[in-house]
Amino acid sequence: MMRIVLASSSPRRRELLTRAGIRFTVVEPPEDGGVPPGVCADLAVQLLARQKAVAVAATLPPGTFVLAADTIVVGPSGPLGKPQTPQRAREMLTELRGRRHTVLTGVCAMQAPERKEALGVSRSAVKMHPFSENDMDTYVASGEPLDRAGAYAIQGGGGDLVEAVAGRVDTVIGLDVPLALRLLAQAGYPEPLPRAPDVSLTPPRPRRPLTPMRSASRV
């Protein structure tokens, strides 16, 4: 069996691939160097995924296939990174509250060392509840938003702040698995890959259901 390596430090991406029945190992990539200013979000998220794949592929034996991903939350004012501080998390959540925003996940599949590669991007739209200041303060105090793009994790406590999703939920979590499998095949993976089912959220506590919106919000 050809080896698949996930170039990611994200436990969410590992879980998504595991749920799909993919056998893989993990190599954490170095910190990305960022993308040049002026690059549109759709392209930037793919370039960031490719940076991770290239860095990890260079360390692996021939015939290994590397899968990498990056996620960008695009709010009304533009891309939102990880807040790092409670104050910045509140600012981001205030911007998203009661509004729609876009989540982009770029994926790169690459074969080492020839570096035959395939790139793609997945887009979902998310509508947030008009949550209260108290709800926001409670969520920020949990610490979960501080290292999450856009200051929320839909598969965690941030799911309580989400009203609806248009598109794939796994894109919002951090990896569109069907897209990843297609890109692996395009990069030359020679063996049959499992068919990835839709990802269902199975939270540890009751949560408002995610219901489709009529149309996706595009930024």
C-alpha positions as CSV (number, residue, x, y, z in Angstrom):
1,M,0.0,0.0,0.0
2,M,1.3,3.4,-0.9
3,R,1.9,5.6,2.1
4,I,-0.2,8.8,2.7
5,V,1.2,11.5,5.0
6,L,-1.0,14.2,6.4
7,A,1.1,17.4,6.7
8,S,-0.9,19.0,9.5
9,S,-0.8,19.6,13.3
10,S,-4.6,19.8,13.4
11,P,-6.4,17.1,15.3
12,R,-9.6,18.0,13.5
13,R,-8.1,17.1,10.1
14,R,-6.7,13.9,11.5
15,E,-10.2,13.0,12.7
16,L,-11.8,13.8,9.4
17,L,-9.4,11.5,7.5
18,T,-9.8,8.8,10.0
19,R,-13.6,8.9,9.8
20,A,-13.3,8.5,6.0
21,G,-11.3,5.3,6.4
22,I,-8.0,6.6,5.2
23,R,-4.8,5.1,6.6
24,F,-2.1,7.7,7.0
25,T,0.7,9.0,9.2
26,V,1.3,12.5,10.4
27,V,4.2,14.8,9.8
28,E,3.8,18.3,11.2
29,P,4.9,21.0,8.8
30,P,6.9,24.1,9.7
31,E,5.2,27.4,10.2
32,D,4.1,28.8,6.9
33,G,5.8,31.8,5.5
34,G,2.6,33.5,4.5
35,V,1.6,34.6,1.0
36,P,2.4,37.8,-0.9
37,P,0.1,40.7,-0.2
38,G,-2.6,41.3,-2.8
39,V,-3.3,37.6,-3.4
40,C,-7.0,36.8,-3.4
41,A,-8.2,34.5,-0.6
42,D,-9.1,31.6,-2.9
43,L,-5.5,31.5,-4.2
44,A,-3.9,32.3,-0.9
45,V,-5.4,29.3,0.9
46,Q,-4.2,26.9,-1.8
47,L,-0.7,28.4,-1.8
48,L,-0.5,28.0,2.0
49,A,-1.6,24.4,1.7
50,R,1.1,23.8,-1.0
51,Q,3.8,25.4,1.2
52,K,3.0,22.8,3.9
53,A,3.0,19.9,1.3
54,V,6.3,21.0,-0.3
55,A,8.1,21.3,3.1
56,V,7.0,17.9,4.2
57,A,7.5,16.1,0.9
58,A,11.1,17.2,0.8
59,T,11.7,15.0,3.9
60,L,10.0,11.8,2.7
61,P,11.1,8.8,0.6
62,P,10.0,8.4,-3.1
63,G,6.5,7.3,-3.7
64,T,5.0,8.9,-0.6
65,F,1.9,11.0,-1.1
66,V,1.5,14.1,1.0
67,L,-1.8,15.8,1.8
68,A,-1.9,19.3,3.3
69,A,-4.7,21.9,3.9
70,D,-5.2,25.4,5.1
71,T,-8.4,27.2,6.1
72,I,-9.3,30.9,5.9
73,V,-12.3,32.6,7.3
74,V,-13.4,35.6,5.2
75,G,-15.5,38.0,7.2
76,P,-17.2,41.2,6.1
77,S,-13.9,43.1,6.5
78,G,-11.7,40.5,4.9
79,P,-9.7,37.4,6.0
80,L,-9.7,36.6,9.7
81,G,-6.8,34.7,11.2
82,K,-6.4,33.2,14.6
83,P,-7.1,35.8,17.3
84,Q,-4.5,34.7,19.9
85,T,-5.9,37.1,22.5
86,P,-9.4,37.3,24.1
87,Q,-9.8,41.0,23.0
88,R,-9.1,40.1,19.3
89,A,-11.5,37.1,19.6
90,R,-14.3,39.3,20.8
91,E,-13.6,41.7,17.9
92,M,-13.8,38.9,15.3
93,L,-16.9,37.4,16.8
94,T,-18.6,40.8,17.0
95,E,-17.9,41.2,13.3
96,L,-19.4,37.8,12.4
97,R,-22.4,38.0,14.8
98,G,-25.7,37.8,13.0
99,R,-24.1,37.8,9.6
100,R,-22.9,35.4,6.9
101,H,-19.3,34.8,6.1
102,T,-17.3,32.5,3.9
103,V,-14.9,29.7,4.9
104,L,-12.3,28.5,2.4
105,T,-10.2,25.4,2.7
106,G,-7.4,24.9,0.3
107,V,-6.0,21.4,-0.2
108,C,-2.8,20.2,-1.9
109,A,-1.9,16.6,-2.7
110,M,1.7,15.9,-3.7
111,Q,3.8,12.9,-4.6
112,A,7.3,12.9,-3.3
113,P,9.9,13.4,-4.6
114,E,8.8,14.1,-8.1
115,R,6.3,16.5,-6.7
116,K,3.5,15.7,-9.1
117,E,0.7,17.7,-7.5
118,A,-2.9,18.7,-7.5
119,L,-4.5,21.8,-5.9
120,G,-8.1,22.7,-5.1
121,V,-10.3,24.8,-2.9
122,S,-13.6,24.2,-1.1
123,R,-16.0,27.0,-0.1
124,S,-18.8,27.0,2.5
125,A,-21.0,29.8,3.8
126,V,-21.8,30.1,7.5
127,K,-24.5,32.2,9.1
128,M,-24.0,33.1,12.8
129,H,-26.7,33.6,15.4
130,P,-27.2,37.1,16.8
131,F,-25.7,35.8,20.0
132,S,-25.6,37.9,23.1
133,E,-22.6,39.6,24.7
134,N,-22.9,37.1,27.6
135,D,-22.8,34.1,25.2
136,M,-19.8,35.6,23.5
137,D,-18.0,36.3,26.8
138,T,-18.6,32.8,28.0
139,Y,-17.3,31.3,24.8
140,V,-14.2,33.5,24.7
141,A,-13.5,32.6,28.4
142,S,-13.4,28.9,27.5
143,G,-10.2,29.6,25.5
144,E,-11.3,27.6,22.5
145,P,-11.5,30.6,20.1
146,L,-7.9,31.8,20.6
147,D,-6.2,29.4,18.2
148,R,-9.1,29.0,15.7
149,A,-9.4,30.9,12.4
150,G,-12.3,33.3,12.7
151,A,-12.3,32.8,16.5
152,Y,-14.7,29.8,16.5
153,A,-14.7,26.0,16.2
154,I,-17.9,24.7,14.6
155,Q,-17.2,21.2,15.9
156,G,-16.8,22.5,19.5
157,G,-18.5,25.1,21.6
158,G,-18.5,27.5,18.7
159,G,-21.3,25.4,17.1
160,D,-23.7,27.0,19.5
161,L,-23.0,30.3,17.8
162,V,-23.7,29.0,14.3
163,E,-27.2,29.2,12.8
164,A,-26.7,27.6,9.5
165,V,-24.2,26.2,7.0
166,A,-24.4,26.2,3.2
167,G,-21.8,23.8,1.8
168,R,-19.8,21.1,3.5
169,V,-19.4,21.2,7.2
170,D,-15.9,19.5,6.9
171,T,-14.7,22.5,4.9
172,V,-15.5,24.7,7.9
173,I,-13.8,22.2,10.2
174,G,-10.7,22.2,8.1
175,L,-10.6,19.6,5.3
176,D,-13.0,18.8,2.5
177,V,-12.4,15.0,2.5
178,P,-14.0,14.2,-0.9
179,L,-11.9,17.0,-2.5
180,A,-8.8,15.6,-0.8
181,L,-9.4,12.1,-2.2
182,R,-9.9,13.5,-5.7
183,L,-6.7,15.4,-5.5
184,L,-4.8,12.4,-4.3
185,A,-6.0,10.5,-7.4
186,Q,-5.0,13.4,-9.6
187,A,-1.6,13.5,-8.1
188,G,-1.2,9.8,-9.1
189,Y,-2.2,7.8,-6.1
190,P,-2.5,4.3,-7.7
191,E,-4.8,2.4,-5.4
192,P,-8.5,2.7,-4.9
193,L,-9.5,5.2,-2.2
194,P,-12.6,4.9,-0.1
195,R,-15.6,7.0,-0.9
196,A,-15.8,9.7,1.7
197,P,-19.3,10.1,3.2
198,D,-20.7,13.4,4.3
199,V,-19.4,14.4,7.6
200,S,-21.9,14.6,10.4
201,L,-21.2,16.5,13.6
202,T,-21.6,14.4,16.7
203,P,-21.2,16.9,19.6
204,P,-20.8,15.6,23.1
205,R,-23.8,17.8,24.2
206,P,-27.1,19.0,22.7
207,R,-26.6,21.8,20.2
208,R,-28.8,23.7,17.8
209,P,-29.1,21.8,14.5
210,L,-27.2,23.1,11.4
211,T,-29.7,23.7,8.6
212,P,-28.9,24.5,5.0
213,M,-29.3,28.1,3.9
214,R,-31.0,28.8,0.6
215,S,-27.7,30.0,-1.1
216,A,-24.1,30.3,-0.2
217,S,-22.7,33.7,0.7
218,R,-19.8,34.6,-1.6
219,V,-17.1,37.1,-0.6
